[in-house]
Amino acid sequence: MFKRIMVPVDLTHADRLEKALGCAADMAKQYGAEVVYVGVASASPSAIAHNPQEYAQKLKAFADAQAAARGITAQAHAVTSHDPATDLDATLLKAIADTGSDLVVMASHVPNVTDYIWASNGGTIAGHAKISVMLVR
C-alpha cells in the first residue's frame, strides 16, 4: 500500500517523537516501505549543528540509528531553510514531492486554543498535502 513514508523530525526534540517514530517503523515493516526522515534546519549555526553539512550528517546518523534499532530501511533528507520558523510548512510540503513519499507520519500535539488562530504544523500538512497524513499524538 505504501512505498515511502516521510517522517518530519526535529533533532532538538527527538526524545518527544517516540510514538510517531514507532508508528512509522511499524507501518514500514507492515508494507515493506522505506522511511525518509526529513529535517529542516537554518543555514546559520544552531544548538544542533554549526552548518547545513553538519546538520545533514547528524540527520543521516539519526536515520541510520533508527534503521538499525527498528529493523527498517531508512534514509535522511535534510533541507536548509532561511527561516524554518516561518516556512516550515511549505518546506515540508515540498519535501513530500522531493522524496516521492506516499504517506507522512508526523508527531503532533493535542490541539489547544491557539490552534484555532494559528494552525499547527501537522494540521497544515494534513490539510494541504496531496497524500495521506497520519498525525500521532
N, C-alpha and C positions, 0 to 999 in steps of 0.2 A: 504494500500500500504506500509506504513512504520510503524514499531512497536517500534523502539527505535532510537531516534535522539540524536547524540552526538554533544555537543556544547563545543568546547575548550574555556576556559575563563582565562583571566589574571586578577586576582583580583586587581592588581595595576592599571589597566586601565579599570575597569568595566564600567566607565562612557562613554567610547568610543564604547561599544558593543551594544548599544540600538537597532540598526537596525537588527543585527543578532539575538539578544535575542527575539525581537518581531517576527521576521520571523520564528524562531524555534517554538515559542509558538503557533503561528497561524497554522503552519503545524501540530503540536502535537494535537491541537484541531480538525483540519480537519480529521485527520486519527486515532484519539484515541490513539496516540502514547505517550510513556514516553520519557521525555527529561533527558539525562545524561549530567550534567555539569562536564567537565574534566578540572582539573587544575594540572599544573606541577610546582613543587617547588623544590628548593635545600634543602639539609639536613642542611645547615648552616643558621644561622639567617638572616632574611631579613626585609625590611620595613613592610611587611605584617604579618609575623609570626616568632617566635623565634625558632620553631622546626616543624618537619613534622606533629606531632599530632595537634598542634595549627592551622597549615595551613588546615588540614583536617576538623577541627571544623569550621573554617571560611568559607570554601567552602561549607560545609553542611548548614550552616546558610544562605549563598547566595542562594543555591538551594531551601531551604525551603521558603525563601522570594519570589523568583521567582515563585514558585508553587502557593503560596497564592495570590500573586498580579495578576497572569495571569490565574489562574483557570486551572492549568495543573498538571499532575503527574510528579514529578521530583526527581532525586537523584543526589548525588555528587560522583565523583570518583577522589580522589586525588592520584597523582603519585609523588614519590620522585625520583629526578634525581641528579646525581653527578654534572652535568653541564648542566642545561637547555638551555643555550645559544647555545651549540654545538649539543646536541642530542634531541632537542625538536621535530623535525620531526619524528624521529624514535620512540620516546616515544609516540607521538600522534597516529602513525600508529599502534603501539602495543595496545594502549588503545581501538582502534576500535574493535579489536578482543576480548580483555579482557571484554569489556562491551556488546558485542553482538549487536552492533549498525548496522543499515542498511542504515543510512543516516548521513552525517556530515553537519552541518550548521556552517559556520565559517566566522568571520569577516575578511576582508582583506582591503588592501589599494589600491588606484589607482596605477597601475604599473608605475615605473619610470626607468630611465636609469640603475640604479644598479640592477634591477631585470633581466636584460639581462646577468649580470655577476654572481650574486648570486640569485638563485630562492627564492621567498618569501615562507614563511611557508605555506600559503594557496595554492600556486602553486605547491609546492612539495607534499602536501597531496592530492590535486586533481589529480596529475599525477601518484601517486603510490598507492592510496587506491583502494581496490577491490570493494568498494561500491560507491554509488552516493555521490558527494560532491557539496554543494552549497556554493559559495563564495559570501558574501554580502558586498557591498561597500557602 
